[in-house]
Amino acid sequence: MNVRKIVTVVEEIRTEGGREVATPAKVAVVAAVIANPWAGRGFVEDLAPGIDAHASDLGALLAPAVLEALDAPAEAYGKAAIVGLDGEIEHGSALIHTLKFGDHFRKAADATTLLPAVEKRGPAGVLFDIPLKHITDATIRSHHQSVEVRVSDAPHPGEIVVALAAAAQGRPQQRLAPLATER
């Protein structure tokens, strides 16, 4: 796996809605900018060899890094794959929509739910939102949120930005009633 760079962003929200947040709300993102293993090869029918060669290593690299950056137990998480203009969205999906990638994060975060995801194609500097959900119960509304990310010089046309995000809590100042109240 050819990693050009790692980008880490930590956001700490201290006020929301004009009120101080009792405990600052913390979200971390760690993104790896990698060479697209399928770039320049035309249409590749079988993506499995590239998945086998890269997905697990990528998950093993990013999962501990995002939890270290968060510096707190994760309560919500998500993932992203942003493919450069010479690639297919399927290339990013192939890397992140496999247990070989996601199980590293699930195990490290002691999580059980599926990781919500965004995948898209775009030029260097494209803005993307990573959706987050609770790590053990995807119906917990307070943890449905997203974090906005941008890597200024990535992805190059033959690259993929693969990112993991983790939050130490739900949305700051969340006030929605539990889903059970609507049944």
PAZAPA-4460 file (N, C-alpha, C; in steps of 0.05 Angstrom, whole numbers, plus 32768, in hexadecimal, padded with zeros to 4 digits):
% residues 183
    n_x    n_y    n_z   ca_x   ca_y   ca_z    c_x    c_y    c_z   seq   type   mol
   8011   7FE8   8000   8000   8000   8000   8012   8019   8000     1      M     A
   800D   802A   7FED   801C   8043   7FEB   800D   805A   7FF8     2      N     A
   8016   8062   8010   8009   8078   801F   8019   8091   801A     3      V     A
   800D   80A5   800E   801A   80BF   8009   801B   80CF   8023     4      R     A
   8005   80D0   8032   8004   80DF   804A   7FEC   80D7   805B     5      K     A
   7FEF   80DE   8075   7FD9   80DA   8088   7FD1   80F5   8092     6      I     A
   7FB7   80FA   8094   7FAD   8113   809E   7F9B   810D   80B6     7      V     A
   7FA0   811C   80CC   7F90   8118   80E4   7F83   8133   80EB     8      T     A
   7F69   8132   80F1   7F5A   814A   80F8   7F4B   8143   8112     9      V     A
   7F4E   8154   8126   7F3F   8151   813F   7F2F   816A   8144    10      V     A
   7F15   8167   8147   7F03   817D   814B   7EF8   817B   8168    11      E     A
   7EF7   8191   8176   7EEC   8192   8191   7ED8   81A9   8192    12      E     A
   7EBF   81A2   8195   7EA9   81B6   8196   7EA4   81BD   81B3    13      I     A
   7EA7   81D7   81B9   7EA4   81E1   81D5   7E8A   81F0   81DA    14      R     A
   7E7E   81FB   81C4   7E64   8208   81C7   7E53   81FF   81AF    15      T     A
   7E3A   81FD   81B3   7E27   81F6   819E   7E0C   8203   81A5    16      E     A
   7E00   8210   8191   7DE7   821D   8196   7DE9   8234   81A9    17      G     A
   7E01   8240   81AB   7E04   8256   81BE   7E08   824E   81DB    18      G     A
   7E0A   8234   81DF   7E0E   822A   81FB   7E28   821A   81FD    19      R     A
   7E35   821C   8214   7E4C   820C   8219   7E45   81EE   8219    20      E     A
   7E56   81DE   820D   7E52   81C1   820E   7E5F   81B7   8227    21      V     A
   7E50   81A8   8238   7E5A   819F   8252   7E75   8192   8250    22      A     A
   7E77   817E   823F   7E90   8171   8238   7E95   8176   821B    23      T     A
   7EAB   8183   8214   7EB0   8188   81F7   7EAC   816F   81E6    24      P     A
   7E9E   8173   81D0   7E99   815D   81BD   7EB0   815A   81AB    25      A     A
   7EBB   8142   81AA   7ED4   813D   819B   7ECF   8129   8185    26      K     A
   7EDA   8130   816D   7ED9   811F   8155   7EF4   811E   8149    27      V     A
   7EFE   8106   8141   7F18   8103   8134   7F14   80F5   811A    28      A     A
   7F25   80FE   8106   7F26   80F1   80EC   7F43   80EC   80E5    29      V     A
   7F49   80D4   80DC   7F63   80CE   80D1   7F5F   80C3   80B5    30      V     A
   7F6D   80D0   80A2   7F6A   80C9   8086   7F86   80C1   807A    31      A     A
   7F86   80AC   806B   7F9E   80A4   805C   7F99   80AA   803F    32      A     A
   7FAD   80B7   8033   7FAC   80BC   8016   7FBE   80A7   8009    33      V     A
   7FB1   8095   7FFA   7FBF   807E   7FEF   7FBE   807E   7FD0    34      I     A
   7FD0   8070   7FC4   7FCF   806B   7FA7   7FB8   8058   7FA2    35      A     A
   7FA7   805E   7F8F   7F91   804D   7F87   7F9D   8033   7F7A    36      N     A
   7F99   801C   7F87   7FA6   8004   7F7C   7F9C   7FFC   7F60    37      P     A
   7F85   8007   7F57   7F7A   8000   7F3E   7F7E   8016   7F29    38      W     A
   7F8A   802C   7F30   7F8D   8043   7F1E   7F9D   803B   7F05    39      A     A
   7F95   8045   7EEE   7FA4   8041   7ED6   7FA1   8025   7ECA    40      G     A
   7F90   8015   7ED5   7F8D   7FFA   7ECB   7F73   7FF5   7EBA    41      R     A
   7F64   800B   7EB5   7F4B   8008   7EA8   7F37   7FFA   7EBA    42      G     A
   7F22   7FEF   7EAF   7F0E   7FE2   7EBF   7F19   7FC7   7EC9    43      F     A
   7F19   7FC5   7EE4   7F23   7FAC   7EF0   7F0B   7F9C   7EFA    44      V     A
   7F07   7F85   7EEE   7EF0   7F75   7EF5   7EF1   7F6A   7F12    45      E     A
   7F08   7F60   7F1A   7F0B   7F53   7F34   7F1C   7F65   7F47    46      D     A
   7F0E   7F72   7F59   7F1C   7F84   7F6C   7F27   7F75   7F84    47      L     A
   7F21   7F5C   7F87   7F28   7F4C   7F9F   7F46   7F4C   7FA4    48      A     A
   7F58   7F49   7F91   7F75   7F4A   7F97   7F7E   7F64   7FA4    49      P     A
   7F73   7F7A   7F9A   7F7A   7F95   7FA5   7F6F   7F98   7FC1    50      G     A
   7F56   7F8E   7FC5   7F4A   7F8F   7FE0   7F5C   7F7F   7FF3    51      I     A
   7F63   7F66   7FEB   7F73   7F55   7FFC   7F8E   7F61   8002    52      D     A
   7F9A   7F70   7FEF   7FB4   7F7B   7FF3   7FB4   7F95   8004    53      A     A
   7F9D   7FA3   8006   7F9E   7FBD   8012   7F8A   7FC3   8029    54      H     A
   7F72   7FB7   8028   7F5D   7FBF   803A   7F64   7FBA   8058    55      A     A
   7F6E   7FA3   805E   7F75   7F9C   807A   7F8B   7FAE   8085    56      S     A
   7FA0   7FB2   8074   7FB6   7FC4   807D   7FAD   7FE0   8082    57      D     A
   7F9A   7FE9   8071   7F8F   8004   8074   7F7F   8007   808E    58      L     A
   7F6E   7FF3   8093   7F5F   7FF3   80AC   7F71   7FF1   80C5    59      G     A
   7F86   7FE1   80C3   7F99   7FDF   80D9   7FA9   7FF8   80DE    60      A     A
   7FAD   8008   80C9   7FBB   8021   80CB   7FA9   8037   80D8    61      L     A
   7F90   8039   80CE   7F7F   804F   80D5   7F70   804B   80EF    62      L     A
   7F67   8033   80F6   7F57   802F   810E   7F65   8038   8128    63      A     A
   7F7D   802F   812D   7F8A   8038   8146   7F90   8056   8145    64      P     A
   7F97   8060   812D   7F9E   807D   812B   7F87   808F   8131    65      A     A
   7F6E   8088   8128   7F58   809A   812D   7F50   8098   814B    66      V     A
   7F52   8081   8157   7F4C   807F   8174   7F61   808D   8185    67      L     A
   7F79   808C   817C   7F8E   809B   818A   7F8A   80B9   8188    68      E     A
   7F82   80C2   8170   7F7C   80DF   816C   7F64   80E8   817D    69      A     A
   7F50   80D7   817F   7F38   80DE   818F   7F3F   80E0   81AC    70      L     A
   7F51   80CF   81B5   7F5A   80CF   81D1   7F43   80CC   81E5    71      D     A
   7F30   80BC   81DE   7F18   80B6   81EF   7F0B   809D   81E2    72      A     A
   7EFA   808F   81F1   7EEC   8079   81E5   7ED9   8083   81CF    73      P     A
   7ED8   8075   81B9   7EC7   807D   81A3   7EAA   8074   81A9    74      A     A
   7E97   8086   81A4   7E7B   807F   81A6   7E6D   807F   818B    75      E     A
   7E79   808C   8178   7E6E   808D   815C   7E85   808B   8149    76      A     A
   7E7F   8080   8131   7E95   807D   811D   7E8A   807C   8101    77      Y     A
   7E9D   8080   80EE   7E96   807F   80D2   7EAF   807D   80C1    78      G     A
   7EAA   807B   80A6   7EC1   8077   8094   7EBB   8085   8079    79      K     A
   7ED1   8088   806A   7ECE   8096   8050   7EE3   808C   803D    80      A     A
   7EDC   808D   8023   7EF0   8087   800D   7EEA   809C   7FF7    81      A     A
   7EFD   80AD   7FF2   7EFA   80C1   7FDD   7F0F   80BB   7FC7    82      I     A
   7F04   80B5   7FB0   7F15   80AB   7F9A   7F1C   80C3   7F87    83      V     A
   7F35   80C3   7F7F   7F3E   80D7   7F6C   7F30   80D4   7F51    84      G     A
   7F32   80E8   7F40   7F22   80E9   7F27   7F29   80D3   7F13    85      L     A
   7F40   80C6   7F15   7F46   80B0   7F03   7F3D   8095   7F0D    86      D     A
   7F30   8095   7F24   7F26   807B   7F2F   7F08   8079   7F2E    87      G     A
   7EFF   8062   7F37   7EE2   805D   7F3A   7EDA   805E   7F57    88      E     A
   7EC1   8067   7F5C   7EB7   8066   7F78   7EB9   804A   7F83    89      I     A
   7EB6   8036   7F71   7EB8   801A   7F7A   7ED3   8013   7F86    90      E     A
   7EE8   8021   7F7D   7F03   801C   7F88   7F03   8023   7FA6    91      H     A
   7EF8   803A   7FAD   7EF7   8042   7FC9   7EE5   802F   7FD9    92      G     A
   7ECE   8029   7FCD   7EBB   8017   7FDB   7EC8   7FFC   7FE0    93      S     A
   7ED8   7FF2   7FCD   7EE5   7FD8   7FD0   7EF7   7FD7   7FE8    94      A     A
   7F04   7FEE   7FEE   7F17   7FEE   8004   7F09   7FF1   801F    95      L     A
   7EF3   7FFF   8021   7EE7   8004   803B   7ECE   7FF3   8041    96      I     A
   7EC2   7FE7   802D   7EAA   7FD7   8032   7EB2   7FB9   8033    97      H     A
   7EC4   7FB3   8044   7ECC   7F97   8049   7ED3   7F95   8066    98      T     A
   7ECD   7F7E   8072   7ED4   7F79   808E   7EF3   7F7A   8092    99      L     A
   7F02   7F75   807D   7F1F   7F77   807F   7F28   7F93   8087   100      K     A
   7F19   7FA7   807F   7F1E   7FC3   8087   7F0F   7FCA   80A1   101      F     A
   7EF5   7FC7   80A1   7EE5   7FD1   80B7   7EE8   7FC3   80D1   102      G     A
   7EEE   7FA9   80D1   7EF1   7F9B   80EA   7F08   7FA6   80FB   103      D     A
   7F1C   7FB1   80EF   7F31   7FBD   8100   7F26   7FD3   8111   104      H     A
   7F15   7FE4   8106   7F08   7FFA   8116   7EF4   7FEF   812A   105      F     A
   7EE3   7FDC   8121   7ECF   7FD1   8133   7EDD   7FC4   814B   106      R     A
   7EF2   7FB5   8147   7EFF   7FA8   815E   7F0D   7FBC   816F   107      K     A
   7F1A   7FD0   8164   7F29   7FE4   8174   7F15   7FF5   8184   108      A     A
   7EFD   7FFA   8179   7EEA   800B   8187   7ED5   7FFB   8197   109      A     A
   7ED8   7FE1   8197   7EC5   7FCF   81A5   7EA9   7FD4   819A   110      D     A
   7EA7   7FD5   8180   7E8E   7FDC   8172   7E81   7FC4   8165   111      A     A
   7E67   7FC7   815F   7E59   7FB1   8153   7E49   7FB9   813A   112      T     A
   7E43   7FD3   8137   7E33   7FDC   8120   7E43   7FDE   8107   113      T     A
   7E35   7FDF   80F0   7E43   7FE5   80D7   7E4D   8002   80D7   114      L     A
   7E63   8006   80CB   7E6E   8021   80C8   7E5F   8030   80B2   115      L     A
   7E53   8047   80B9   7E47   8057   80A3   7E5E   8062   8091   116      P     A
   7E57   8068   8078   7E6D   806F   8066   7E64   8084   8051   117      A     A
   7E78   8091   8047   7E74   80A2   802F   7E8A   8099   801B   118      V     A
   7E82   8097   8002   7E96   8093   7FEE   7E8E   80A5   7FD6   119      E     A
   7EA2   80B1   7FCA   7E9D   80C2   7FB3   7EB7   80C6   7FA4   120      K     A
   7EB5   80D1   7F8C   7ECC   80D8   7F7C   7ECE   80F6   7F7B   121      R     A
   7EE7   8100   7F7C   7EEA   811D   7F7B   7F06   8125   7F77   122      G     A
   7F0A   813F   7F72   7F25   814A   7F6E   7F33   814F   7F89   123      P     A
   7F4C   8156   7F87   7F5B   815D   7FA0   7F4C   8173   7FAE   124      A     A
   7F4A   8171   7FC8   7F3D   8185   7FD8   7F1F   8183   7FDB   125      G     A
   7F14   816E   7FCF   7EF7   816B   7FD0   7EEE   8168   7FED   126      V     A
   7ED8   8175   7FF4   7ECC   8174   800E   7EBA   815B   8010   127      L     A
   7EBB   814D   8027   7EAA   8136   802B   7EA2   8134   8048   128      F     A
   7E8A   8129   804D   7E80   8126   8068   7E80   8108   806F   129      D     A
   7E8B   8101   8086   7E8B   80E6   808F   7E74   80E3   80A2   130      I     A
   7E61   80D1   809C   7E4A   80CC   80AF   7E54   80BC   80C6   131      P     A
   7E49   80C1   80DE   7E50   80B3   80F6   7E36   80A7   8102   132      L     A
   7E39   8090   810E   7E23   8083   811C   7E2F   8076   8135   133      K     A
   7E1D   8070   8148   7E26   8063   8161   7E34   8049   815C   134      H     A
   7E48   8042   816C   7E58   802A   8167   7E4A   8010   816D   135      I     A
   7E35   8010   817D   7E27   7FF7   8184   7E09   7FF7   817E   136      T     A
   7DFE   800F   8179   7DE1   8011   8173   7DDC   8027   8160   137      D     A
   7DD8   8020   8147   7DD5   8034   8131   7DBA   8044   8134   138      A     A
   7DA8   803C   8146   7D8F   804B   814A   7D91   8061   815E   139      T     A
   7DA8   8064   816C   7DAB   8079   8180   7DAF   8094   8171   140      I     A
   7D9A   80A4   8171   7D99   80BC   8161   7DAF   80D1   8169   141      R     A
   7DB6   80D2   8182   7DC9   80E7   818A   7DE4   80E4   817D   142      S     A
   7DEA   80CD   8172   7E04   80C8   8167   7E04   80C9   8148   143      H     A
   7DED   80CE   813C   7DEB   80D3   811F   7DF5   80EF   811A   144      H     A
   7E0C   80F0   810E   7E19   810A   8108   7E2C   8106   80F1   145      Q     A
   7E39   811B   80E9   7E4E   8119   80D4   7E64   812D   80DA   146      S     A
   7E7B   8127   80CE   7E92   8139   80D1   7E9C   813F   80B5   147      V     A
   7EA1   8159   80B0   7EAA   8163   8096   7EC8   8161   8095   148      E     A
   7ED2   8157   807E   7EEF   8153   807A   7EF7   815D   805F   149      V     A
   7F10   8166   805D   7F1C   816E   8044   7F3A   816A   8046   150      R     A
   7F46   815D   8033   7F63   815B   8032   7F6B   816C   801A   151      V     A
   7F79   8182   8020   7F7D   8197   800C   7F8A   818D   7FF2   152      S     A
   7F9C   817A   7FF3   7FA9   8171   7FDA   7FA3   8154   7FD2   153      D     A
   7F8D   814A   7FDB   7F86   812F   7FD5   7F68   812B   7FD1   154      A     A
   7F60   8118   7FC2   7F71   8104   7FB4   7F7A   810E   7F99   155      P     A
   7F93   8108   7F92   7F9D   810B   7F77   7F8D   80F9   7F65   156      H     A
   7F8D   80FC   7F4B   7F7C   80EB   7F39   7F80   80CD   7F3E   157      P     A
   7F98   80C4   7F44   7F9D   80A7   7F48   7F9E   809F   7F65   158      G     A
   7F91   80AE   7F77   7F92   80A8   7F94   7F76   80A3   7F9F   159      E     A
   7F76   8099   7FB8   7F5D   8097   7FC7   7F63   80A1   7FE3   160      I     A
   7F51   80B1   7FEE   7F53   80BA   800A   7F40   80A6   8019   161      V     A
   7F4C   8098   802C   7F3C   8086   803D   7F3E   8091   8059   162      V     A
   7F26   8095   8066   7F26   80A1   8080   7F14   8092   8094   163      A     A
   7F1B   8094   80AD   7F0A   808B   80C3   7F05   80A3   80D5   164      L     A
   7EED   80A4   80E0   7EE6   80B9   80F3   7EDA   80AC   810C   165      A     A
   7EDF   80B9   8123   7ED4   80B0   813C   7ECC   80C8   814D   166      A     A
   7EB6   80C5   815C   7EAC   80DA   816E   7EAB   80CE   818A   167      A     A
   7EB2   80DE   819E   7EB1   80D5   81B9   7E95   80D7   81C6   168      A     A
   7E82   80E1   81B7   7E67   80E6   81C1   7E54   80EA   81AA   169      Q     A
   7E3B   80EF   81B0   7E28   80F7   819C   7E2B   8114   8195   170      G     A
   7E17   811F   8186   7E17   813B   817F   7E17   814C   8198   171      R     A
   7E25   8162   8198   7E24   8174   81AF   7E08   8180   81B1   172      P     A
   7DFE   8182   81C9   7DE3   818D   81D0   7DCC   817E   81C3   173      Q     A
   7DD0   8164   81BD   7DBA   8155   81B1   7DA2   8154   81C4   174      Q     A
   7D8A   8156   81B8   7D72   8156   81C8   7D5B   8145   81BC   175      R     A
   7D61   8135   81A8   7D4C   8125   819C   7D44   810E   81AE   176      L     A
   7D2B   8107   81AF   7D22   80F1   81BF   7D2B   80D7   81B2   177      A     A
   7D2F   80C2   81C2   7D37   80A8   81B7   7D22   809E   81A3   178      P     A
   7D2B   808E   8190   7D1A   8083   817B   7D03   8074   8188   179      L     A
   7D07   8067   819E   7CF2   8057   81AB   7CDA   8068   81B2   180      A     A
   7CDD   8082   81B5   7CC5   8093   81BC   7CB2   8096   81A5   181      T     A
   7CBA   808E   818C   7CA9   8091   8175   7C9C   8076   816D   182      E     A
   7C9F   8062   817D   7C93   8048   8175   7C79   8044   8184   183      R     A
***
